[in-house]
Amino acid sequence: MRMGPLLGIAVVLPLLALGSSTRAEQKSPRHAPHGKTSAGEAGTVAGSSGQVEAPGGPAVTLDVDARDIGRKLLHTRLGLPASGGALTLYYPKWIPGEHGPTGPITDLALVKITAGGKTIPWKRDDADMYAFHLDVPEGTSWVDVSLDFMLPPSTVAGFSSAASSTSEMATLNWNQLLLYPAGRPVREIPFKASLELPAGWKLGTALPAAGTRGERTVFQTVSLETLVDSPVIAGAHFREVPIGPKLEARHFIEMAAESDAALEIPTATQAAYDKLVAEAWALFGAHHYRSYRFLLGLSDGIAHFGLEHHECSDDRIPERGILDEDERRSRATLLSHEFVHSWNGKYRRPADIATPDYQEPMRTSLLWVYEGLTEYLGQVLAARSGLWTADDYRASMAMIAQWAGDHVGRTWRPLEDTATAAQLLYQARKDWEDYRRSTDFYDESSLIWLDADTLIRKKTNGAKSLEDFLHAFHGGESGVPKVVPYTLADVLETLNRVMPYDWAGFFRDRVTSVAPRPPLEGLQRSGWRLVYSDTPSALEKSTDARFEHVDLSASLGIVVAKDATIEDVVPGSPAYRAGVGPNMKILAINGRRWKEDDSMKDILRAAVASTKKATKPLELILENGEYLKTCPVDYHGGERYPKLERIQGMEDLLSVIIKSRS
Ligand SMILES: [Zn+2]
């Protein structure tokens, strides 16, 4: 999964490239472009068993009516094979890839259960809010459930339970629209789903279609695990774009947007998307899907993030997320990150996260591998494929290096604890993030995996690299989706096969122990060091534009939002020493009143630049609740932004690492 980065670093998604032909989409509205025309290539995903075939036995039927989606209402009817006696039905709670109990059960309504036309009363479990208990009458073979799901408005943030629809487009997640019987692993429960969309909408999904029934798309029977792993993107403005070279598995971007204009992909971006596919295949040496689809939603009315699946990803960006250069650059790792997850997170998955159903809690202490290695590789692939320039990649590493040092929370909290507590930290506020730490297991792991990669390269004189680990751990035989769980011992054992080393100690020092200093050894070994410049990099400018803030964390030690609110303060920084705190609001800088327009950013930067010559402190007049206070910030370093500088005499391994392989 990927959301916005911490203090403005890295980023999420983007898309790329365009191209040419959109195939197949123009037939009747509302069938899967690849579904009817080429159902065989789309996929049922598989279960942890590795099976791709649907499990046997009578299937649960799931019929979804999305014609009322403009009012944020979805209507569902379920038919469940059942027999007389006690039955517990679950609403999915732990959603794969979200690393927390995020199933949006408060948005469920009108839950009615009947058998043979007679109502069956239900009672919610008074400890597990996601469990419904009922007594099924003897002689019953079938239970009918109807329910409505109320989609959230555009202001609701989060992941798949956040804003997902507008009157023009939507991404639908099946887990939000169903109940399932307790007692069996979800890979063993067959589901047969169908979907009716508003007139004129088209859809894209990795779920194979079986045909149509009236205006309804009927999908093939698959396991519940595969169903939940196969969301649907749909909309009135829709386009399917093939990407990548002609390989034994095909790749597509399935785009739904607020406008037809948003579906146009610039030529250079299309070329980078094409290359992304080839670079990922070179990186891992094998693949574990029959086809792969980026379900790319482009809208300002939906939440923006990425969520991984085995044969697709749910990727959501603003309407102009491809066309606006700041948006594109600042989200350039979104698709590469989610694509990497097909190997790292879906195919290879920590055993404690590969749970049998959606109720058993996931234990997430290995997210520094699941998400952290994905973050490192997503950034490397962005550079190798041309989504980022080499300068962008180095700028990203510089921003991460600075940010990791600012996080003084590292003096009390090991990186591993940010992974274990991910379900809390995804929801945490941003103020005093440096004390609390955030989901640091993403970006800090980029530094740690760079450390491991450069260590292998140096110690083997370039004969081996982290790619040898990837081929061994994530490659193997190409084929259909399956899940191969792992433990930390498996990671260490594979690394030791690539290069014998004290890998247990390596990760103990950097991950499981309190590590007061950020892990910058890999950066240094790659021939680069963190320094500061008086102008921000293109990536930092794009990131500031995207977040509508000015990041002065390396100079004054504050990040200032467009409305003059101090988003956060770096502990120990000049602003911190002057008494500035998060959520105070700037009224004036050096006596000059703050105006809410774009010129203020320049005035703020100019005031910081002038500190070099100024003899007096920079003065901030701040609003703190109902009170005003004046803070003299004793800083004289001018503008200061992170960048990387070559270490003379050392090999430039960073450039070797981001060199194209395809
Ligand atoms: Zn992720």
Residues whose N, C-alpha, C, O or C-beta is under 5 A from the ligand:
A	BS01	ZN	M1 R2 E371
